[in-house]
Amino acid sequence: MSENEKAFIQIREISKHFGDVIAVNKVDLDIKKGELFSILGASGSGKTTLLRMMAGLEIPTEGKIFIDGVDMTNVPPYKRPVNIMFQNYALFPHMTVFDNIAYGLKKDGIAKDVIDEKVNKMLALVKLSDYGKRRPNQLSGGQSQRVALARSLIKEPKVLLLDEPLAALDKKLRQSTQFELIDIQEELGVTFVIVTHDQEEAMTLSDRIAVMEEGEFVQIGTPNSIYEHPNSKFVADFIGNINMFDAKVTSSNEQELALACKALGGEIIIQNPGQTIHSTELSVALRPEKVIIDKQQPSDEDHYYVKGVVEDFGYFGNLSIFRVRTSSGDIVQVSKQNRVRIEDTITWEDEVYLSWEQESLIVLDN
Amino acid sequence: MSGLLINVDNSFRERLWKNLIIAIPYFWLLLFFLAPFLIVLKISLADPIIAQPPFTPLFQDNDDGSMSIYTTFDNYLFLFQDSLYLVTYLSSVKLAFISTVLALFIGYPIAYGIARSPQPTRNILLLLVVIPFWISFLLRVYAWMGILKTKGLLNGFLLWIGIIDQPLELLYTDTAVYIGMIYSYLPFMILPLYANLEKLDIRLLEAASDLGARRWEVFKDVTLPLSMPGIIAGCCLMFIPAIGEYVIPTLLGGADTLMIGRVLFDEFFLNRDWPVASAVAIVLVLLLVLPIVYFQKRQNQELWSES
């Protein structure tokens, strides 16, 4: 890593214990300046505790946090160049929208006319210019979210921490707000650290994602690398839908890995597995959208295929999801884009052929 | 068609039940608050006489068989002519006000501490606040006499550790009344404050701290304004009974501790002047009710102006 690319937030060996419970266990993390970084995990994975330690609301049991090269580990929250947007927003109910946003500036002793100017500019940025005099209880969920965002951005923090920023919004609003968040982040160039349990949210928002489980990071990478190259069964299962089958190694060398997988029709050869295999019992994973479903037997030699019967299917308009029982008795989930408006549809009890490209298979150590 | 009829019937029944349920507290207030108040008001408008009951009736039979209504404002005028009453009212307000303010300063940290303690401890602490109620109020005030008297527990202790070399004159002074009042009414201050502070969202405090507020600023900007309803409720619950308190000033206070409760007692039982005593009571009620009505109105106005 070159000097100007040096990590903006450096987390070193950080742990947090609550009594006997280890919420965060010796975590290391580097986040770059201006990055939109997500920490993704189920509830109880320690992601919020990690975020609260960055904000200074929780003191680490051990380890260090550096922000912009300065040791922040024991600096109280009111002295950190960091602001947090809380889950459910934590707006001050006894203050107007304007006063909520102005609060951080007032605490810094900034002149009133400067505050007025900055707050009005911020209100315009979050498209709430006419709402300054309202109280939080007179706002909709989406408006509250934007006030909370404005309040946490007004002090121009070096880092903005967002705790489940979109969880309280309904689905439609969540999608539009996602892109608003990205726009604002790009406009201000602030480093965003987002904590979320929603993998879709993490995928669309982030430059990089860290998947967290039981107080530790399981995988850190771009949304694409985490989706297409999960490093464990946990990550593969946690992000998106996936079919997973047991397989046995029959032979392996640098270039080729031969597997016996009953569910996928017997012998499978994986070229350049790109990972060293330690055990003989493996899992082979396959994303539903990478399986081609057809009533005709595929002719292409490159494709592996198995035969099966459609056991269940769901029509979602843009795509259909099938559950196919293969001749080996395993269930394979398949999703199919409905690209053609009128076609010979596949339905219950149809005999089908499932095929996939060899590169689509993900080999996972057990 | 029949469905519609049933609906109408149901909504009528629902309304009936609703009205009935609302009527119960109104009936209660009518029976136990408004009716006695009107009786006292009636007596305050009569003249004292030596008879049973010792005041002139509201409706008087005239010699010619007709009836007339007799009222007089003499008792109220008398209250304003004799400075004793005015001084006593002011002294009562002062005593109740200072006790309430002191109890607020003592009760707030206690309530805050209880609200912030872990759940099992919290229940024990709350129990400790309420436990004194299990012993008769009168007994507890008598116990304070034992503690505060010249050769009492407190003086004995202070002499023993050597802070003082002469016993303090505590009993039968205003100080003793303050101690008694604060001791007796502190739970009424703590409980509403606790109920309010317990609901306070910790994340609001964290948000303030995150935005640059130091600990005392967090308290001043967030905790204090949000606990205002609890403060007002606690102060009302303490101030209202304190202003009319009779037992504490009688047992712990000196001869010069003027409180309206004692005047009321003296007028009723020593002077047997029921009309003046009633007038004293009515003025006291007005003294208490008018500020509360004013407060409520202002609060409502604030609510309306917001929305």
Interface residues (C-beta under 8 A of the other chain):
Chain A: A55 G56 L57 P76 P77 Y78 V82 N83 I84 F86 N88 A90 L91 F92 P93 H94 Y103 G104 K107 D108 R135 Q138 R151 S152 K155
Chain B: D201 R203 L204 E206 A207 A208 S209 D210 L211 G212 A213 R214 E217 D221 V222 P225 L226 E306 S307
